[in-house]
Amino acid sequence: MKVVITGFFNTMSKPQKIAGLVYLPFHVFILPLFLGMAATWLPGGLNELTANIIYYALGFVFCMIVMWKHLRGAFDIMLDNPVASIAAIVFGYFIYLLLSYLAVGVLMIIIGDRLSNPNNDAIQALAEGSPRAALGLAVFIAPIVEEVLFRGVVFGSLRPKHRAWAFVISIGLFALYHVWQFALVSMNAMTLLYVIEYIPAGYALAWTYEKTNSIWIPIFLHMLINILSMLVLG
């Protein structure tokens, strides 16, 4: 049966939402800390590439097993509404670009060029050492995992109750997720200012999900953003 988009509705089941809310802190906080400690404790250490593969592989397996029905249903919604889906990706990307210019301007006013985004630095270093692995993780695996968690679970759970808070909380968690580890390791609170750089993507991705009811639309937009960002980073 064809699904016509008439407004936002959460297609994720209650058990899936509960599982997602349980896995979310594990993915955002616990697993990164554990892998960081493992890199210190293991006799041979744990390099950045291996840690990232383990990290995203666990998230991907979680999504494929627990969230499969949600992903499958969302794929049907996307196919049933091809014009709206493509339009959302195009408009979402332009929203991201516009807000990104504003975010970069704000960061330049606040900190100038005294610091660089440590997450971008880490991705660039990974891409220089293992370009294919970095491409696979950043462009294909990470968008699926992150969109299921931050848009599907967080935004999708909050949106029916309070639209504004759904945007604020999902964007805030998504932005913090990208920088908190670097702030902790460097013990430099200024690093947290780089959350500003992730607000545009967080908003654009949530907006596309709200407009289409298909998690695949923010996934594909996220893939587009990441691959173009990697090209810019070199």
N, C-alpha and C positions, 0 to 999 in steps of 0.2 A: 504494500500500500504506500502510495506516494505521501511524503510528509511535506506540507507547505509551511513555511516560516510565517507565523503571525505574531510572534512575540517571544520573549525568552521563557524557556521552561527547562528545568534541570533533568537531563536524561540519565543521570547517574543514579543507580539504585542506592537505597539506604545502607545495605551491607558494604557496598563499594565506597561510599562516602566515609563510613566508619573506618574501614581498612585504610583509606587514603589519609585520614586525619591521624591515624596511628603511625603510619609510615612516614608522614611528612617530617616530624621532628627528628626521626632517625636519619632521613636523607639530608636534611639541612644542617643538623648540628652533630648528632652522635657519630655517624659514619665518618665524616671528615676528621673529627678528633681522633677516632680510633685508627684511621689510616695514617694520620700524622704521627701517632705514638708508635704504630707498627714500623714506620720508617726508621724510628730511632732504636726500637727494641730488636728488630730482626738482625741477625748476624751480617747478612749481606745488604741490609737496608732495603728500601723500597723506592724505586725511582718514580718520578712524576708521571711518566706514561703508564706504568703498571698500576699505580694508585688510581689514576683516572679511569683506566679500563675496568678495574674492579668496581669502582664507585658507580659508574654509569651502567655497567653490566647488571649489577644488582637492581638498579632502578628500572632498567628495561625489562628484566625478567618479571619484576613486580607488576609493571604495566601490562605485559603480555598475558600474564596469568590472571591477576585480580581484575584488571580493567578491560579485558578483552571484549566483553559484551558492550560496554560503553563505547569503546573505539569502533567496534563493528557497526553499531547503530548510528553513530555519528558519521561514519563513512557513507551510509545510505542517505542520511539527511543532506550531506554535501552533494551527492550525485543527483538527488531529487531537485536541487536548487542550484544548478550550475552557474547561472548568470549572477545571482546574488552572492554566491561563494567567491567567484572571481572578482566581482566588484568590491567585496569586503577586503580581499587581500590587497587590491590596488589602492583603495582609499586608506586602508590601515597603514600601508607603507608610507604614503604621503603624510599621514598624521605623524607617524614615527619620525620622518625626516624633519618636519617643521618643529616638532617638540625637541628633537635632538639639537638643532641649531640653538634653540633657547637654552637648553641645559648646558651646552658647551659654553655659551656666553656667560651664564651664571657662574660656572666653575672657574672660568678665567678671571672674573671679577673677584671671586672669593680667594682663590689660591694661586692664580696666574699659572706659570709654568714651573713652579717649584717642585711639584710632584707629578708622577705619571700614574695612570690607572694600573694598579698591580695585577688585576685580573687580565687586562689586555696584554701586559708584559708576559704573564705566565702562558697565555695562549700562543703568543708569538714565539716564545722559546720552545714550546711543545711542537709548533708547526715547523720550526727550523730543524728540530731534531728528528721528528717523525711526521712528515707532512700528510701522509695517507691516513695514519691513525688519528691525527688531529682533525682532519677533514671529516672522517667518519664519526668521531665523537661530537664535534661541535655542530656539524651540519645535519646529521641524521639522528643520532641517539639522544643527545641532550635536549633538542626541542620536543621530542615525544615525551620524555620523562618530565621535563619542567612544565610543559603545558598541561599534562594530565594532573600534576600536583597543584600548581599555582592557579591555573584557570579552571580546570575541571573540578578539583576538590575544593579549593579555598573560595574562588569566585563563585563557582556553581552552587556551593552550599549557602553562601551569604546573600547572593543576588535576590532570591525570592523574598527574603526578609527585609533587607535594607540595601538599596542600590548603591548609595554613596559609600557606605562602609565596605561593601563588596569590592569596590574599586580601590579605596584607600588601603585596606588590609592586604589585598592580593598584590597590589603594586609595592607596598612597603616591604612585605616579606620577600618578594622577588628581588627587589633592589638590595636588601640587606644580605640576602643569600649569596650574592656575587662578591661581596667585599668584607664580610665580618671576619673571615679566617685570616685575611691579610692584615687587618687591623690588629687582630689578636697576636699574630706572630711578630709583627713589627712593633707592637706596643705603641702605635701612633694613632691617636684618635682622629687625626686629620684625614686618614685614609677613608674613614666612614663617610666623608663628604662625597665620595664617588658614588654613593647611592643615587645622587642626582642624575648621574649619567644613565641609570637604568629605569628611571621613571618614564621616559618616552616610550620605550619598548613595552614596559608593563602596562601602560595605558592603552597603547595601540592593540596589543594582544588581547586584553580584556574586552576592548570595544568590539573587535572582530568576533569574539566568542559570543558576546551578548547579541550581536546582530544576526548571527547565523545559526546558533544553537548546535553547531558542530565543532568539536574540539580540533578537528583536522584543519580548520581554517587558520586558527592561531598557530598550529604546528607548522603549516606550510609557510606562513608569514615569518615565523621564528627562523625557519630554515633559510629563507631568503635573506633576512637581516644578518644572520650569522655568516653565510657564505660571502656576502658583499663586504661585511666587516673584515673577514679574513683576507680578502683581496686587497683591502685598503691597508691592513696591517703589514702586508707584504708576503 
